[in-house]
Amino acid sequence: MFRIGIIGSDSSHARAFSGLANLPKEDNRCPFPDVRVTHILGETPQSAASVAQACRIPVIAGTPEDLYGQVDAVMILYRQGNLHYPAALPFLEQGIPVWIDKPVTIDPEECRLLINLARKNKTLLAGGSTCKYCPDVLRLKSEFLSLCQENTFISGAFNFPGEIHSPYGGIYFYGGHAAEILTTIFGKDVRCIKADVHCGNLVALVKYDTFTVTINFSQVSDFHAALYASSRVVCSAIDISQVYYQGFSRFVEALRRGTPPEPLEDLLLPVRILNTLERAILEGESELL
C-alpha cells in the first residue's frame, strides 16, 4: 500500500486527488486499491479538516515533520507556485517521492535545484499540469506530427484561461496548463514569445523555428485548438474533464515503477516558458532563456 500525504488543502485539487484515492465509486471499489491518502497538511487547520472529512483522510498533520516515516510520497498542491520549492525540498532531502502541482516552481533555478536533488538522492520527482495527459491533447500531438511529416503544417492556435492579475501568482496560476498543452502538442523547441494585452485579454504568439502558435488566454469554460496546414485544417475541442484521473494514474504508475513519468528536464521547460511569457507581457517580446 502506498501512503500519500497531501500538502496544501485550499486548492480543489486536494479534494480531487484525495477522492480518487480514498472514495469508492458506484461499484464500491476504489480505482487505486494499492493507494491511500493518509495524511494532509493544510494552509489552515480548518481547510485541512474540511478536506479530511470529505475524503476520509485519517490524519491531519501539523508540520511537515509529522509526515516523515509515515507516508511513501507527497503531493504538493499549493495554489501559489512560489510555495512549492520550500515545501518540496525537505521531502526530497528525506528521499520521499514528490509530485508538485503546476507551476512546479516560478523560478527556473529553484526547479533546477529540485531536479538535481532528486537525481542525487535517486528520488522520484514529478508533476506539472495534468492537461498534458488529456486524450484530446495527445490526439492533437499525433495530428501535428502527421502534418509535419506531410510538410504541410503552417501554424496552430488554442485557448486556455490565464489571469495576468490572479491573486495566486498572476499568469503562473493557470498559465502552466497552457505551457504544457503547448509543448505536448507542438514540441519543446520554443524560441521566443510575443505578448499583447488588449481589453484585459492576453494573447501570446509563441515562435518556433518554422511556425508560430497563438494562445488566447480568454476566461471561458470551453477549450479548442486548431492546426492549420496547406493540406487541411484540424479543429478539436479539448476536454479536460478527466485530467485529475489521468494525471493521478501517471503518478501512481510512477510510484509502482519507481521511475518518473517523464524526463525530469520536462519539469523545467514550462517554468522557463512562463518566465518568458511574464517578461513578454512587460516588454512585448522575449526570448526563451
N, C-alpha and C positions, 0 to 999 in steps of 0.2 A: 504494500500500500504506500503510495506517495502522499505525504502530508504537505500541503501547501499553506503558506502564510500570506495573507493579503496585507499590503501596506498602502493605506490610503482608502478612506471609506466614503468620501464625498462624491466621487465620480459614479455615474451609473454603471461604469464598467465593473465596479466592485460587486454589485448585485448580479450582473450578467455572468461573470466568470464563476462566482461562488455558487450561483444557482445551477450552472451546468455541472459542477462537481458534486453538489450536495442534495439537490432536489430531484426526487424520482419523477419520471414522466407518466403519461397516461397508463402505460403498461406496468407501472410500479417498479420500474427499473431505472437506475442511473446510467446515463450514456457512457460514463467513465468509471466502471466499477472498481478500478485499482487506484483511484484518485479521490482525495477529500480535502476540502479547505478546512483546516482545523484551528487556525488562529487568524485574528485580524487586529491590526494596529491602525487606528484611525486618527484623523486630524483632531477630532474631539471624542470624548467617551460616549457622547450621545449619538453621534453618527455611526460610530463603530457598533454600538449596541443595537441600533436600528437594523443595520445590515446583518449582524449576527443573528438576530431574532428571525428576520425574514428568510435567511439562507441556512439556518441550522448550523451555525459556526459555534463550536463549544467554548472556545477560549478567546476572551478579549484581552489583548496584551497591553501593557503599559509602556514598555520600552522595546527597542529593537533587540536588546539582550535577552528579553523573555522568549524570543524565538530560537535562540541558538540551541542546537541539540534537540529541538522539539519539532522542527519542520525539515523536510527534504528539499524544499525550494520555496522561493518567494516570488510574488508578482507585485511590482511597484506601480501603483495606479493613481498617483497624484495628478491632479489637473495641471498643476504648474510644472512645466518641464525643468525649471531651474532647481526643483527639489529632488530630481531623480538621481543625480550624481552622488550627493551626500547620502541618500538613502540606500543606494546600491553598494557603495564602497565597502561598508563593513561586512556585508554578506559574502561578497566575492573574496574578501580577505579571509573569511572563515571557510571558504571552499564550498559555499552553498549556492546552488544554481539560481540564477536570477532571470526573470522576464521583466522588461521595462516597457511601460506604455509609451505611446507617441507623445511628444518627441522624446527619443531616448535621452537626449540632453539638448540644451540650447547652445552649448559651447563645444565646437569640434574637438578642442583639446581635452575636455573632460571625457568625451566619448572615446577618444584615443586611449586615455588612461584606463578606462574601464575595459576596453578590448585587450590592452596589454596585460592588465591584471588577471583577466580571465584566462589568457594564454599561459601566463606564468604559473597560475595555480591549477591549470587544467580543469577549469570550472565552466560549466555551461552558462552562456550568456545569450539572450535572445530578446526579441521584442519589436517595437515599432508599430506601424499601422497594420491591423488585421485585414484592411482592404486589399492588400497585395495578394491575398488568398481567394478573393472573390471570383467565382467561376466566370462571370462576365468579363472581368479584367483579364483573366488568363486566356479567355477566348479571343479578346481583342489583341492580346500579345501575339497569339498564333496568326491572326489575320494580318497584323502588321508585318510579321516575318515573311508571310506568304507574298504580300505586296512588294516587300523589299527584294525577294528572290525574283519576282517578275520585273524588277527595276521600274516600277510604275508609281511608287509611293511619292506623294508631294508634300503633304502636311497633315497635321492632326489637331484635334481640339477636344476638350471636355470641360465639364463644370463640376465644381465641388465647393461646399461652404468654406469660408475663411474670413475671419474678422480681424481687421487691422488693429482694432482697439479692444479686443477681447480682454476682460479682466484676468484671464488665465494665461497671459503671456502673448497677447496680440496674435499675429499671424501664426505663431508656433503652435497654438492650441489645436486648430483644425488643419493647419497647413501641412502637417506631417502626413495626413491621409493623401492629400493631393500629390505631395512629393513622391510617395511610394506608388501611387497609381501611375504617375508619370514614368518612373523608372522601370516599373514592371512591364508596362506596355511598350514603351519606346526605347528602352535601354538606358545605360548608365552614363553615356558619353555626353553629358550636358556641358556646353561651353560657356554660355552666359545667359543672363535673364534681363529682359526689359520689362518694366512695370509701369502701369498707368492707373491712376486713381481718378475716377470721374463720377460725380454724383454719389460719392461714398462707396462705389463699387470698384474692386481691384481686378484688373485684367493683367495677366502675365504672359509675355511672349518668350518661350524657352527656346533657345537656339542650340541646335546640334550642328554638326559639320555640314550636312547636306539637306536639312529640313528644319522646320520650326513646329512647335506645338503651342497652341493657345490654351491657357487655363483661365476660365471665368470663375472667379471666387464669389459667385452670387449666392445669397442666402435663400435658397429654395430647397424643397424636400425631394425633388426628383433629379437624378443624375444621368447624364447621357454623354456619349463620346462619338466622334466622327473621325474616320480615316479617309483622307482624300487622295485618290490616285487617278492617274490618267485612264486606267482600265475600268475602275468602278469606285463608288463611294460606299463605305461601310458605316452604317449608323447603328448604335446599340444603346439601350438603357443599361445602367449599371445598378444592379440590385444588391444592396449591401445588407439585406435583412438577416442573413445567416453568418455574417463575418465573425461574430463572437465565437460561435461554434467552430468555424473553420480555423480561426486563429488559436483557440484553446486546444483543438485537436493537434495542431502542429507542435504546440509546446509540450503536450503530453507525450506525443511520439518522440520528441527530442529527449525528454526525461527517460523514457524507456530505453532509448538507444545510447544515451549519454553523449550525444553529439548535437550541436546547434542545427536548427532547420535550414539556415543559410550561412554563407561565409560571414565571419564577423565583420569584415570590411563593409558589408551591406548595411550595417547599423549606422555607419558614419556618413554615407553619402546623403541621406535625407537631411541630416543636420547641416551639412555643407550647403545643400540646396536652399534650405530655409534661411541660413545666414546670408546667402547671395540674394535671395528674394527680399529680405529685410533691407539690405543695402540698396537694392534697385528701387524700392519704394521711396527711399530718400533721395537717391541720385539719378533715377531714371533708367540706368542700365549698370549692370555689374557682372564681372567675370567670376566664374566659379573658382574659388580658392581651395 
